[in-house]
Every structure is written in C-alpha cells, then in structure tokens.
Amino acid sequence: MHYCKGVAVILITFWILLLISLQPSYMEFKWKIAPRKKDSVLVMHKKSPISTISPTSNEMFMSSISIGGETTFMMGTGQSWTSSAQVMRQETYKLRCKVRYLGCFCEKKPETFFQKQWITSMDNKKPKDCFKICSQKHLHLVAWTLIKCICGNMLIRYKALSPSNKCTNNILTYPKVTCARNDVSADIYLITKYCENETLTMESISSKFIGLFKEPSNFHETTISAPSSDDSEITPVWCYLYCERKEQTLSMVTAANKCHCGHTTDQFRLNNTLESKSNQIRSDTVAVWRTAVQDFRCDLRIFLSPQTSEKIFLRSLPGSGNTWLRYLIESATGVFTGSVYNDQVLASGGFLGEFDSLSSGRTSVIKAHAVGKSNSKNIVLIRNPFDAILAEYTRRRSHSHTGLGNIKIFDTPDWKQSVKSFAKNWLSRNIAYLKSVNSSLLLVVYYEDVKEDHVRELRRIVDFAGFKVNNLEERLLCLQLESTGLFKRPSKKDGFNPYSKDQIKLINDIIATLRSYIEKDAKSLPLLPNYEKQL
C-alpha cells in the first residue's frame, strides 16, 4: 500500500513539474507576428510548441497581395487556440507566390495561349490552386478559366488580343472580379516568383521600408487604424501583415506605436523623407513600409478599341531605356504600348502590345529603334552615351533585358570595337531622329530627366501625345512608388568605369557634336545635358 502511494506521489510530482516547465515564460517569448483576422489577437510564441494550449479549429486561408504590379498569394494553415488566460491565434504563412495579373482576354481555345504548356481540369478550384500547380511545374505563365488551369513558359502570337463579340478584352478589377466565366475567356497571370515557403521577419521587410515622414494633418481621417491590443505590443511586421490583409499599399507605425494602413495621397506623397540617425520615430513622424498589395490605380492596362489612337512612335537608340519608359507610359495611361519587334520575352513579361498590329490603333505609343520619316508624332528618348553604350553592350552579352554580365567582358577586343561603333551610331541615329520629323510633331525626352522626376516627364508626354486619361492624377500618385517595373536593369556600382581615356575622348567629341547641332539647327529642342566625362 505504501509502495503504491509512493509511486503515485512520484507520478503526480513528475506531472506537476512537467506542466510547470511547459507554462508560458513571458520573459522568453519572442514576437511572431501575424495579421489579425476577425476577432483574433496578437500572438506570442516560443520556438517550441506550447502543449498546454489545445487547438480548437483549423482552416485553410489565402490572401492575394502585390507589389510593383505583382500580386503575392499567401496560402497556409491557421489554427486557433484557447486557454484559461486568453484566446490566441497563430497564422503561419507557408506558401507565398508573387503573381502579376495581366488581364482578361477572349479566345475560343485558351489552351493555344502558350508554348510548352501543361493543362489540367480546374472544376470548383480557384486561381491560387492554379498558381501552385504552375509553380510546381516551373512554368511562369498562367491562363485560368472556370474549368481549366493552363501553364506555359512563353506567350505566343494569338488571337486573344483581337476584338470579340462574345466577350470583351478589357481588364477587369482583380481579385474581386475576374472574367473567366466560360471556356472562351481567360484571366492571364505572370508568376514573377514561384510559390515557396516563407515567413516574414523584420529582416525580410527591411527592403520594403520607405522611410520616416512627417505625419500629415489629415492622417487619421485618410488611413485605417488597426485595433489596439492591451495584451501585446504592435510591431512593424504585425502592422505590415495587417495592412496587407486590409488590401492597403502602405503600412505605417507612429511614435505612439499605433498601426495605420493606407495609400499615397495628395497630402502624403512620400517624396520628402526625414533623416534620422537613430532611426527612431519622433513624435510628429510616421515610419512607412510598402506592403505587397497591388496598387490598381496604375497597374491595370487595356487595349483601346480598334482605330482609336493615332500612331505615335517612341524612338531611341538601343540601351536608352525605351522599355522602362514604355512601362511608365503604360502605368500613367492605363493603355498597352506597341512595338515593331514582336519580342516574345517582353510579351511574356507583360508587354502584351508586342504582338499587336501596328495599324490596329489600339496602343498608346509604338517602340522603334530605326529611323523613319513620317507624319506621325515622335517621342525621341536620348540617354547619356556612356550609359547607353554600357547598357546595350551588357544586354547583348548577357542575352537579357535586365542582366548585368561579368565585368571581364569589358576587357576584350569586342568591347573596344563595340564602343567605337556604338558611339558613332549614337550620334548619327539621334541626329537622324531629330531631322526625320517636323518640330511640331517631335518631343525630346532625356533619360536622366525621367530618372530625376518621372512624374514631371510623364505629364509632358501625356500632354504632347494628347492622351485622355480620366484618372491621371491617381495614376501618377501611384507611380511615386511604382516606377521600376520588371525590365529595368539594376545600376552598376558607383565608380565603375570600363572606358579608357581614348574612348572617353571619342565619346566626349560626339556629345559635343550633337549639342552643337541642337543649339544651331534645332533651337526649339531642350538643351542636351552635360554628358561629358573628365579625362
């Protein structure tokens, strides 16, 4: 009997000690932030599971968000726990995919959209399921109908860009409305980052930090305030995810540690960052992050009705930033741009006007590098030849619109010969552009001016072309933060100079020649910037 009692005491003592060891030690807790959902609250987690809290429900959830025209889809399992102290909620994002919605298009056979495609039935499924499947197949293009998921790796020339009396090819608002209601229309997406496991941390959102800004006077009236919690402290990661779930492009934390969500506005343009050596939030400032929520004010594009627009050419020497300016024009006008080149890589990256007919009259501007006399309006984009030559040579050698290439390529006979030919071409081509059209039909845009103030230069382009944009101001506000796109090559490191003294002298001479021509024979044009390099 005494033996049994002794065993019982030992067992009871063991279980008591075990339970004590498993109780939450709040000194050891670290924040793992998740967005609130309905009546959920902030959660503190240990690295190991807390066994004294029992799960009461499970659910699958998915959120669709985007950045820079890209939508991030997050899929995972959410669990709710209850305890005698409080209700806790854990939401761990297991799968995140960056996806850009390209539009709703018509085609009797949507399966003809892509090359090397993979098709599966999608009865009673959603786009997120299609993204997951295409990611697993390492195919980055998606066409989704109510009954099919179509994955591909290259957009081909197809009839979906032609008008159809069975459905429209205008882009509809996503994700609340899509066009895939039957088997003759499809929503097309571009996966820019395959679905993979990912957990957001302060480190992972640091690249999304915009800066510290003075809090505007109407801040509380124009933003969404996150509900406060008496149990825990709001952190930037929690606020970031909360604002994503609220479909807001900005997450903001005030000095009072309050979370606000919103968008850029006329009073809050985010163009005057405050400097702070300690990176601490002062009483009158707010810290701002760009969430991964798609800003539809400047991301959606359409094709105009046939023969609606006049021909307007966007001419430039290769390497001058034509593709980047096309992205900005599309974002500002909401209309696809065209091209004479039918570049499949650009088309598969979202420039759907690549395959449109030059005589369709459905695009805003048409990309061209060749010189051609015409009675059409011409926008001529000129870039510093030192940068243009470097960019074009890098593109050729890397075989990519955004590649950087190996530094060793600039120490070759090919580089030396290319500099000579590119420099001469830069001068002759730009003079030919300026001579090929009447000055009243010509607008000269300098790449460096676009880089300095793209909103100002876009206003010039819109005014010159005569584009009618109902929501231009909203689109330009959006472009304050969405100015890069997918095809803008990263800059070389500061101080990088592959040019010899002889090459610098050669290029300086051709710059001086073009400047002289503009000052004497094309006085109505803006003066050429100071492109020369010192020897």
QUINORMO-V256208 format. One line per field, one symbol per residue. phi: phi as a letter, one per 20 degrees, with the letter a starting at -180 (. if undefined). psi: psi as a letter, one per 20 degrees, with the letter a starting at -180 (. if undefined). burial: b if it has 16 or more other C-alpha atoms within 10 Angstrom, else e. A space follows every 50 residues. Layout:
phi=???
psi=???
burial=???
//
This chain:
phi=.ffffffffffffffffffffeffdffefcfcecffblefcfcdcefefe feddfdbcbecbcdbbclndddddcaddcdccbfeaedcdcdfdcccecd eeqdcdafcgfefceleccbfcgldcggffffffffeldedcdddfccdd dbdbfdfbefeegceeaedffdfcefccefdbedcbedcceebffbfbcf cgffeffefeqecffffdgfedceeffecfebefdgfffgfffffeldec dcdefemddccacfcgecemdcfeebfemeeffdcceccefeefeffcef cceffgmedefceddafgnenffffggfffffemcfedaedlffffffeo effgefffefmddeccfbdfebfaeefcddddcgfgfffffffffffelb fcfdmefffedcgffffffffffffgffffffgfefbfgfdccecegfff ffbffffffffffffmfedfdgfffffffgddeemecefffffgnfbeee fffffgfgfffffffffffedcffefffffefdff
psi=ghgggggggggggghghghghiqpnihiqqpopqqqodkqrqppqrhqqo iipppiqqqprpqprqpljppppppappqpqqrhgrpqppoophpppopp phrpqqphnhijgqqlrppqqkpkrrhhhgggghghilpippppriiqop qripprpriiiqqqjhrqkqprpqjhpriniajjqqppqooioqpqpppp rhghihiipgapqppqhkghhjrppqpqpihrpprhgggghghghjlqip ppprhjkqpqqbrqrhimikjnppqohikqorhjrpppqorkppnihjhq qrprqqkhqrpopnqrqpjikggghggggghhhjpqqaqjilohghgiji miihjqqhjhkirfrppqhqppprjrqpopppqphghgggghhggghikq ijqhrqhiijlqhggghhgghgghhgghghggghiiqqhijpppppghhg hgnhgghhgggggghkpoohlghgghggihiljgaikopqqqqpipojpr hghggghhghghghgggghgilhiqqqprniqqq.
burial=eeeeeeeeeeeeeeeeeeeeeeebeeeeeebbbbbbeeeebbbbbeeeee eebeeeeeeeeebbbbbbbbbbbbbbeebbbeeeeeebbbbbbebbbbbb bbbbbbbeebbbbbeebbbeebeeeebbebbbbbbeeebbbbbbbbbbbb bbbbbbbebbbbbeeebbbbbbebeeebbbeebbbbbbbbbbbbbbeeeb eeeebeebbbbbbbbeeeeeebbbebeeeeeeebbbbbbbbbbbbbbbbb bbbbeeebbbbbbbeeebebeeeeeeeeeebeeebbbbbbbbbbbbbbbb bbbbeeeebbbbbbbbbbbbbbbbbbbbbbbbbbbbbbbbebbbbbbbbb bbbbbbbbebbbbbbbbbbebeeeeebbbbbbbbbbebbbbbbbbeeeee bbbbbeeeebeeeeeeeebeebbeebbebbbebbbbbebeebbbbbbbeb eeebbebbbebbebbeeeeeebbbbbbbbebbbbbbbbbeeeeeeeebbe eebbbebbebbeebbeebeeebeeeeebeebbeee
//
